[in-house]
Amino acid sequence: MTNKRNQHVVPHSEGWAVKGAGSGRATKVVETQREAIGVARGIAQNQATEMLIHGENGQIRERNSYGSDPFPPKG
């Protein structure tokens, strides 16, 4: 079993948080969504996983894959 987890950028009471999928605790809490996206992108690239960006309402608004994409776009 692997500990690679997709990274989620989610709203937090103190700004924005980066959380690994299934984790109850935030990996990092920052003031802006832009900062959180930067942190999550670095982790996702390092672990070859996905980054999911949530809007203020909590719904996923964007996702980026940094691993082996099973459905790569045609070129």
C-alpha positions as CSV (number, residue, x, y, z in Angstrom):
1,M,0.0,0.0,0.0
2,T,1.2,3.5,-0.8
3,N,1.0,6.7,1.2
4,K,0.7,8.9,-1.9
5,R,-2.4,11.0,-1.5
6,N,-4.2,13.4,-3.8
7,Q,-3.8,16.9,-2.5
8,H,-6.9,19.0,-1.8
9,V,-6.9,22.8,-1.5
10,V,-9.9,23.6,0.7
11,P,-11.3,26.6,2.6
12,H,-10.2,26.8,6.2
13,S,-11.3,29.1,9.1
14,E,-7.8,30.7,9.0
15,G,-7.6,31.0,5.2
16,W,-6.9,28.0,2.9
17,A,-5.6,24.6,3.8
18,V,-3.8,21.8,1.9
19,K,-5.0,18.4,2.9
20,G,-4.0,14.9,1.8
21,A,-7.0,12.8,0.7
22,G,-8.6,11.1,3.7
23,S,-6.6,13.1,6.2
24,G,-8.4,14.8,9.1
25,R,-5.6,17.3,9.6
26,A,-4.3,20.0,7.2
27,T,-0.8,19.6,5.9
28,K,-0.5,23.4,5.8
29,V,-2.7,26.4,6.4
30,V,-2.0,29.6,4.5
31,E,-3.7,33.0,4.0
32,T,-4.6,32.8,0.3
33,Q,-5.8,30.2,-2.1
34,R,-2.9,31.0,-4.4
35,E,-0.4,30.1,-1.7
36,A,-2.2,26.9,-1.0
37,I,-2.3,25.9,-4.6
38,G,1.5,26.4,-4.8
39,V,2.1,24.2,-1.8
40,A,-0.3,21.5,-3.0
41,R,1.2,21.6,-6.5
42,G,4.7,21.0,-5.1
43,I,3.5,18.0,-3.0
44,A,1.4,16.5,-5.9
45,Q,4.3,16.9,-8.3
46,N,6.7,15.3,-5.8
47,Q,4.4,12.4,-5.1
48,A,3.0,12.1,-8.8
49,T,-0.6,12.4,-7.6
50,E,-3.5,14.8,-8.3
51,M,-4.2,18.3,-7.0
52,L,-7.9,19.2,-6.5
53,I,-8.8,22.8,-6.0
54,H,-12.1,23.5,-4.1
55,G,-14.0,26.8,-4.3
56,E,-15.2,28.7,-1.3
57,N,-18.4,26.7,-1.3
58,G,-16.3,23.4,-1.0
59,Q,-17.1,22.1,-4.4
60,I,-14.2,21.0,-6.7
61,R,-13.6,23.6,-9.3
62,E,-10.4,22.4,-10.9
63,R,-8.1,19.3,-10.9
64,N,-4.6,18.7,-12.2
65,S,-2.9,15.4,-12.5
66,Y,0.9,15.2,-12.0
67,G,1.1,11.4,-12.1
68,S,0.5,8.7,-14.7
69,D,-2.7,9.9,-16.4
70,P,-4.7,6.8,-17.5
71,F,-6.5,9.0,-20.1
72,P,-3.9,11.4,-21.5
73,P,-5.3,13.9,-24.0
74,K,-4.7,13.2,-27.7
75,G,-1.9,15.2,-29.1
